[in-house]
């Protein structure tokens, strides 16, 4: 005994927009993360510099976490707007 989907699923006219947006945001995040990896590989002593009361490594690491969260929120908002616009 189970139940079906909560809503009737249909064609999502915003799917290509959401896919493209997700890929662009993934590339953006990958570039920012690659900067972190590059600094650690090329000049690891740079990560010992104190920024905002912490080492650059800690600040950059927390920035990566917060940046991913912000990107997720922006992605969600843009996708919701696109679905309302394109699926109505």
VEXDREN-2710 file (C-alpha; in Angstrom, 1 decimal):
% VEXDREN-2710
k/r/px/py/pz
1/UNK/0.0/0.0/0.0
2/UNK/1.6/3.3/-1.1
3/UNK/0.6/6.6/-2.5
4/UNK/1.4/8.4/-5.7
5/UNK/3.1/11.7/-6.2
6/UNK/1.8/14.7/-4.3
7/UNK/1.3/16.7/-7.5
8/UNK/0.7/15.7/-11.1
9/UNK/4.0/15.9/-12.9
10/UNK/4.1/17.4/-16.3
11/UNK/6.5/18.9/-18.8
12/UNK/8.9/21.4/-17.2
13/UNK/9.5/24.1/-19.7
14/UNK/12.2/25.6/-17.5
15/UNK/14.3/22.5/-17.4
16/UNK/16.9/23.7/-19.9
17/UNK/17.2/27.0/-18.2
18/UNK/17.7/25.3/-14.8
19/UNK/20.2/22.9/-16.3
20/UNK/22.2/25.7/-17.9
21/UNK/22.1/27.8/-14.7
22/UNK/23.3/24.8/-12.6
23/UNK/26.2/24.2/-14.9
24/UNK/27.3/27.8/-14.8
25/UNK/27.1/27.9/-11.0
26/UNK/29.0/24.7/-10.8
27/UNK/31.8/26.1/-13.0
28/UNK/31.9/29.3/-11.0
29/UNK/32.2/27.4/-7.7
30/UNK/34.8/25.1/-9.2
31/UNK/36.9/28.1/-10.3
32/UNK/36.7/29.6/-6.8
33/UNK/37.6/26.2/-5.2
34/UNK/40.4/25.7/-7.8
35/UNK/41.9/29.0/-6.5
36/UNK/42.0/27.5/-3.0
37/UNK/43.7/24.3/-4.2
38/UNK/46.1/26.3/-6.4
39/UNK/47.2/28.5/-3.5
40/UNK/47.8/25.4/-1.3
41/UNK/49.7/23.7/-4.1
42/UNK/51.8/26.6/-5.3
43/UNK/52.4/28.8/-2.3
44/UNK/51.1/27.0/0.9
45/UNK/52.8/29.5/3.2
46/UNK/50.4/32.2/1.9
47/UNK/47.6/30.3/3.8
48/UNK/49.4/31.2/7.1
49/UNK/48.7/35.0/6.6
50/UNK/46.3/36.3/9.1
51/UNK/43.1/37.8/7.7
52/UNK/40.1/38.9/9.8
53/UNK/41.8/37.5/12.9
54/UNK/42.2/34.0/11.4
55/UNK/44.6/32.4/8.9
56/UNK/43.7/32.7/5.2
57/UNK/43.1/29.0/5.1
58/UNK/40.3/29.1/7.7
59/UNK/38.8/32.3/6.2
60/UNK/38.9/30.9/2.6
61/UNK/37.5/27.5/3.8
62/UNK/34.6/29.1/5.6
63/UNK/34.0/31.4/2.6
64/UNK/33.8/28.3/0.3
65/UNK/31.1/26.8/2.6
66/UNK/29.1/30.1/2.8
67/UNK/29.5/30.7/-0.9
68/UNK/28.1/27.2/-1.7
69/UNK/25.1/28.0/0.5
70/UNK/24.5/31.4/-1.1
71/UNK/24.7/29.8/-4.6
72/UNK/22.1/27.2/-3.6
73/UNK/19.7/29.9/-2.4
74/UNK/20.2/32.0/-5.5
75/UNK/19.8/28.9/-7.7
76/UNK/16.5/28.0/-5.9
77/UNK/15.1/31.5/-6.2
78/UNK/16.0/31.8/-9.9
79/UNK/14.6/28.4/-10.7
80/UNK/11.4/29.1/-8.9
81/UNK/11.0/32.3/-10.8
82/UNK/11.7/30.6/-14.1
83/UNK/9.2/27.8/-13.3
84/UNK/6.5/30.3/-12.5
85/UNK/7.3/32.3/-15.7
86/UNK/7.7/29.4/-18.1
87/UNK/5.2/26.9/-16.8
88/UNK/2.1/29.0/-16.4
END
